[in-house]
Amino acid sequence: MGQEIERKFLVVSDEWRTTDPTGLSFRQGYLCVDRERTVRVRTVGDQGFLTIKGKSTGAVRAEFEYSIDGGEARTMLDTLCLKPLIEKTRYRLPAGGGLWWEVDVFAGDNAGLVVAEIELPEVTQVFARPAWIGTEVTEDPRYFNSNLVLKPYKSWA
């Protein structure tokens, strides 16, 4: 079974940009969003992906991801997925020890939100937190991308 161990944090400054990282544009939508599972369609450039994720238990959940035709992914995003779509630019920064920070700068209905994620090989993995990392939001469902479709960041009080 595929498994994802991911911790998520708010980004509190632009200090991470000092490395001048290159970003990739992501567009993603959801075919299914409920507590037990999500089914996501995503495009990264011309590539398409279909991802099924299970219920989160802390930082751990089942994850299965498959490459799909980019044109089919765009059609699903435009015609089948819940709206609004998630639009973001993702930047990858080395975190040391073979780990990577992924900083997501959201656009559209979630503009203003910036989060950083780190995928870990083990739940107990120790990692350094740069000064630009703020509050951990791993277990706060408001920050799940699937929930940002249902209640976008721009609608938060």
VENGI-V770437 format. One record per residue. RES is the residue in one letter. PHI is phi in whole degrees, 0 to 359 (NA if undefined). NEAR is the number of other C-alpha atoms within 8 Angstrom. Layout:
res=RES phi=PHI near=NEAR
res=RES phi=PHI near=NEAR
//
This chain:
res=M phi=NA near=5
res=G phi=289 near=6
res=Q phi=221 near=9
res=E phi=242 near=11
res=I phi=240 near=12
res=E phi=223 near=11
res=R phi=247 near=12
res=K phi=234 near=11
res=F phi=223 near=13
res=L phi=285 near=12
res=V phi=260 near=12
res=V phi=255 near=7
res=S phi=203 near=7
res=D phi=269 near=8
res=E phi=304 near=7
res=W phi=298 near=7
res=R phi=286 near=7
res=T phi=298 near=7
res=T phi=277 near=5
res=D phi=54 near=5
res=P phi=288 near=9
res=T phi=265 near=6
res=G phi=258 near=8
res=L phi=245 near=9
res=S phi=277 near=10
res=F phi=244 near=13
res=R phi=225 near=11
res=Q phi=216 near=12
res=G phi=216 near=15
res=Y phi=238 near=14
res=L phi=270 near=11
res=C phi=212 near=8
res=V phi=224 near=10
res=D phi=212 near=6
res=R phi=297 near=6
res=E phi=271 near=6
res=R phi=196 near=11
res=T phi=228 near=14
res=V phi=234 near=12
res=R phi=243 near=12
res=V phi=245 near=16
res=R phi=219 near=13
res=T phi=242 near=14
res=V phi=231 near=10
res=G phi=62 near=7
res=D phi=269 near=7
res=Q phi=273 near=10
res=G phi=241 near=16
res=F phi=217 near=14
res=L phi=242 near=13
res=T phi=231 near=11
res=I phi=246 near=11
res=K phi=236 near=11
res=G phi=270 near=10
res=K phi=295 near=9
res=S phi=282 near=8
res=T phi=238 near=6
res=G phi=66 near=6
res=A phi=263 near=12
res=V phi=243 near=11
res=R phi=200 near=12
res=A phi=290 near=12
res=E phi=213 near=12
res=F phi=228 near=10
res=E phi=233 near=8
res=Y phi=227 near=7
res=S phi=287 near=8
res=I phi=227 near=10
res=D phi=301 near=9
res=G phi=300 near=11
res=G phi=295 near=8
res=E phi=295 near=9
res=A phi=298 near=15
res=R phi=297 near=10
res=T phi=297 near=9
res=M phi=298 near=10
res=L phi=299 near=13
res=D phi=283 near=7
res=T phi=242 near=6
res=L phi=246 near=8
res=C phi=281 near=12
res=L phi=299 near=9
res=K phi=246 near=6
res=P phi=282 near=7
res=L phi=287 near=12
res=I phi=272 near=16
res=E phi=240 near=12
res=K phi=200 near=11
res=T phi=247 near=12
res=R phi=252 near=12
res=Y phi=242 near=11
res=R phi=253 near=11
res=L phi=229 near=9
res=P phi=297 near=8
res=A phi=250 near=10
res=G phi=88 near=8
res=G phi=63 near=4
res=G phi=80 near=6
res=L phi=264 near=10
res=W phi=226 near=11
res=W phi=274 near=12
res=E phi=243 near=11
res=V phi=260 near=12
res=D phi=255 near=11
res=V phi=255 near=12
res=F phi=280 near=13
res=A phi=231 near=12
res=G phi=61 near=7
res=D phi=292 near=9
res=N phi=246 near=13
res=A phi=303 near=10
res=G phi=101 near=9
res=L phi=269 near=9
res=V phi=226 near=10
res=V phi=232 near=11
res=A phi=237 near=13
res=E phi=238 near=11
res=I phi=225 near=11
res=E phi=267 near=11
res=L phi=240 near=11
res=P phi=283 near=6
res=E phi=217 near=6
res=V phi=300 near=8
res=T phi=271 near=4
res=Q phi=304 near=7
res=V phi=269 near=4
res=F phi=212 near=6
res=A phi=280 near=6
res=R phi=252 near=5
res=P phi=297 near=5
res=A phi=298 near=6
res=W phi=277 near=10
res=I phi=273 near=12
res=G phi=249 near=9
res=T phi=299 near=7
res=E phi=284 near=8
res=V phi=234 near=10
res=T phi=309 near=12
res=E phi=260 near=6
res=D phi=267 near=7
res=P phi=297 near=7
res=R phi=302 near=7
res=Y phi=267 near=9
res=F phi=292 near=8
res=N phi=305 near=7
res=S phi=297 near=9
res=N phi=278 near=12
res=L phi=291 near=13
res=V phi=286 near=14
res=L phi=284 near=6
res=K phi=220 near=9
res=P phi=300 near=11
res=Y phi=305 near=11
res=K phi=296 near=8
res=S phi=267 near=6
res=W phi=289 near=6
res=A phi=287 near=2
//
